[in-house]
Amino acid sequence: MTTSSFKTGYDGVSFLAGNAAYIPVTRGVFGGGDTNTNVNIIEYITIDTAGNATDFGDLTLDRQTAGCSSTTRGLFAGGYSGSASAGQNIIDYITIASTGNAIDFGDLRAASYSLAALSNSTRGIFAGGVADTTEIQYVTIASTGNTTDFGDLTSAATNFAGCASSTRGVFGAVNQSDIDYITIATTGNATSFGALSASRFAIGACSSSTRGLFSGGGSYSNVIDYVTIASTGNATDFGDLTIARSYLSSTSSSVRGVSGGGYTGSRSNVIDYVTISTTGNATDFGDLITSTYGNGALSNGHGGLAA
């Protein structure tokens, strides 16, 4: 079939001419962060192409935050706003295919920041955070409401990150080096998966349906590690980011992993990407609108959304 057989729909998906089938355009969304002061900016990219981010709208509150998503809805949870030392319990949501300001979804069980988030197509999972809690909690993304207790991490964690397949969630840099996993559709405590290649904090994480990537962190690392989500074991070297940084955020399509922002000694606007199924160094993708760190990231095509 030639490319001329495709038409682009109003909501950013390409439809096969004369056929109800379609090929979604994967949108990556970055929200909040610290630009010297905490901000409420939401911006987006098209992961399948390369280029600079575009304005999407605003969060309900200026803050650093964590993000996860279904194919249609993105959630930004918790975060540090500078106005509350214990963080925030806010969960916002957006409709990924559109643009506009975030809307209140519900609340975390307690105010928290530096937490990790991951999801499949139905459940959003939030874990850990200041003050180094072990708690895992979840919501049903298609509804609204407060989180429900899921279980506990193997140890207290903050400044870490999560990614997922459709069945399993994986958290990296628990206790700065450990990797934990959960079965998303159930509840219960996390189980040890393995360890990162080196101890570090403030990493980014993203995934395809089979492979999870953990990037950057620590005192400005450029390391990208990977694991096979369906198995267990220690992470393996994947390659390097374009610049070493911590407090970056990562998201993905089923093919590409992208990382945006971060801290290098100063705030960064860099977005770079890798092809998840291979190994190798990251390539420049474009720039965020603002140089920031501690932003949340999500997409409508990450590894947790595979059938």
N, C-alpha and C positions, 0 to 999 in steps of 0.2 A: 504493500500500500504506500502511495507517495504522500509526502507532506501536504500536498494540495488537498488531500481528503479530509484534513482537519479544519475545524472551525473553533474559534475561541469564544467561550460563553461569557456572559456578563459577570459571572462571579470568579473569573480567573481560571476556569478549567477548559481544556480543549476537547471538543466533542467530535466524534467521528461523523462525517456528513452522512445523513440518511440513516443513522444508527444511534440507538440510545446509549451505546457504550461510550466511555470517555476516559481520558488520561488526565488525572489531576495534576495541577501545577503545585509543587510543594513550596509552601511559604514558611519561612523562619521568622520568628518574632522575638524581639529583645525588649524587655521592660524594666524601667527603673534604673537604679545604680547610683553611684557617687561620682559627681563631676567636680568635686571640691565641696559642693553641698549636695545633699540627696535630691534626686529629681524624679518626676512622674512620667517622663517621656516613654512612649512606646513607639518602636520603629520596626520595619520589616524588610526582608529581602526575599527574592525568589531563589531558592537553593539550587535549582537545576541550572541556572545561569550564574553569571558573576556580575558584580556591580555594587554600587553604594546603597546603603539603607535609605528608606523612604519613611516619612512620618506616618504613623498609624493613628495616634490619639494619645490619651493620658490615662495613667493609673488614677485610682481614687485618692491616693496619698503619695507624696514624695517618699521614696524609700528604696533601699536595697532589698532584693526579694528572690524567690525561687519559683520556677515555672514548670508546668507540665500540661498535657493536652490530649484531647481526642482528635478525630479527624475534622471536627467542626468547631470545637470550643477550647479556648486556652484559659488556664488558671494561673494567677500569680498569688503566692501565699506568703504571709508573714513579712518580716523584714525589719531593718533598722532605719528609723526615720530621723534620728538625732534628737527627737523630742521625748523619747521613752527609752531608758537604759535597758529595759527588759524586752525591747522590740515591740512588734505589733502582732495582733492575732487576725488581721484582716485577710480574707481571700476575695480577690476580684476575678471577674471573668470577661472575656472578649469572644466575639465571633470571628474566627481566624480569616475567613474568606472576604470579610468586609473591612472597613476601617471605622474608627470611632473610639470614644472613651470607654474605659472599663466600667463595669457595673458590679455592685456588691453581690457576692455569692453566699457568704456565711463567715464563720469564724473557725480558726484553729482552737484546739482544746485549751491552749494557753498562749500568751504572747511569746514570740520567738523570732530570732534571726539567725543567719548563717546555717539554715537548715537545708536539707536536700529534698528533691522532688523527682518523681518518675510516674509513668502511667502506662496503661494499655488503653484500649478503645472505650472502656467503661469506667475504670477506677483511677482516680488520682491519689497518689501516695505521698505523704510528707513525713520526714523522719529527722530526729535529732535536733540540733540547734542549741543556741545559748539558752540556759547555762548547761552545756554539755549533756543534754538529756539523751536517754536511750529510746524514747518513745517513738513509735511508728503509728500514724493515724491515716485515715482515708476518707474520701468522699466519692459519691457517684457523680461523674462529671456532667451528665445530661440533666441533672436536677440542680437545685440549690439547697443550701443548708450547712450546718456545722459538721465538723469532722467527727468520726467515730474511732475508738481505739482499735488498733490492728494487732499490736504486740510490741516487742522490744528488739532493738539492735543488740549485737553481741557485746558491745561496749559503747560508752558515751561518745558522741561525735558532734563536731561542729566544723564549719568550713570544709564540707565534703560534697559529693555530687552523686546523682543516680541516673541510670539508664535502664532500658528494659527490652525484652522480647514481648510477644503477646501474652506469655504465661509467667515469665520470671522477671523480677526486678533485682537489679544489682547495684549496690552502693559501694563506692570507692573512697578510699582515704578515711575509713572508719578508724579512729584512733591513729590517724595520719598514715597508716600503711595497710591496714587490713581491708579485705573486700568481703562484704556480706551479701546474702541473697535471700529473697522471699518468693513465695508463690502468690502472685497478685490476687487471684480469684478467691483465695482462702483468707483466714486470719491466723496469726501465730507469730512466734518469735523468729527472728532472722537466724540463718545458719551461716557458719564460716564458709567462704568460697575459696580464699587464698590470700595473696598479698600483692601489692603493687611492686614494681621493680625497685623502687626506692621510696623511703618515707617522705611524704610531703603533704601539704594542706592547701586549701583554696584552689582545687582543681576544677576543670570542666569535664563533663561526661556526655556522651551521645552514643547512639547505637543503630545498627541495622537489625533485622530480625534474628540474626545469628551472632553478631560480634559486637562487643561493647568496647568503647575507647575512653581512656582517661588521659587528660592532657594538662600540661603545665603544672603550676602550683609551687608551693614552697618558696624559697628565696629566688624566685624568677627562674623557673625551670622551663626548658623547651621540650621536655620529654613527652612523647605520646606512647602509652602502653595499650595493649589490647588483650581481651579475654574472649573465649568462646562461651556465650551465655549459657548454653544448655549443659555445659560440663562444669567442673570445678578445677581449680588450680591457680598457680601464680600467673600474673600478667607477663606478657612478652613484649619486647621492644617493637614498636611500629615504625617510628621515625621521629622527626622533630617539627615543632611549630616554626613559623617564619620568624618569630621573635619570642624570646623567653619571657614568660609573664605568669603571674598568679592572679587569683580572683577574676578569672575569665569565665565566660559562660558558653556552653556548647549545645547544639541541637543538630538535627539531621533530616535528610530524606532517607529512603531505603538504600540509596547509593552513596551519597556524600555526607560527610560530617563537617560541620562548620563551627568555628570558635570565634567569638567576638569580644572586644574590649579586654580589660584586664589591667594589671598594675605592673610596671616595669621599673619602679622608682618614680614614675609619673604615670598618669592615666593614659590609656591607649584607646585609639579608635580602630585598630586593625581588625579585619575579618580575614581569616584564612580557612582553607578547606583541604580535605583529603578524600580519596576514594576508599571507602571503608573495607571493601573486599580485598584490597591489596595491602602492601606495606610501602612506606616511603615518606619523604618529607612533605609538609604542607605547602600549598601554593597560595599566593595572594588572591583574595576574592574581591575586596573592596574596602570601604570604610563605613563605620557607624556614623550617624549624624553628629554624635557627641563622643568625646573621649571620656570613658567611664569604666568603673569596675564594680563588681558586686551586682550586676544586672541579672535578671532571670531570663531564660531562653526556652522556647518551645517551638513546635511545628505541627503541621497537619499530615506529616508523612514519616514520622520517626519509626524506629524498629518495634516499638510496642503496639503499633497499629496494623501490623501485618496480619493477614487472615490465618 
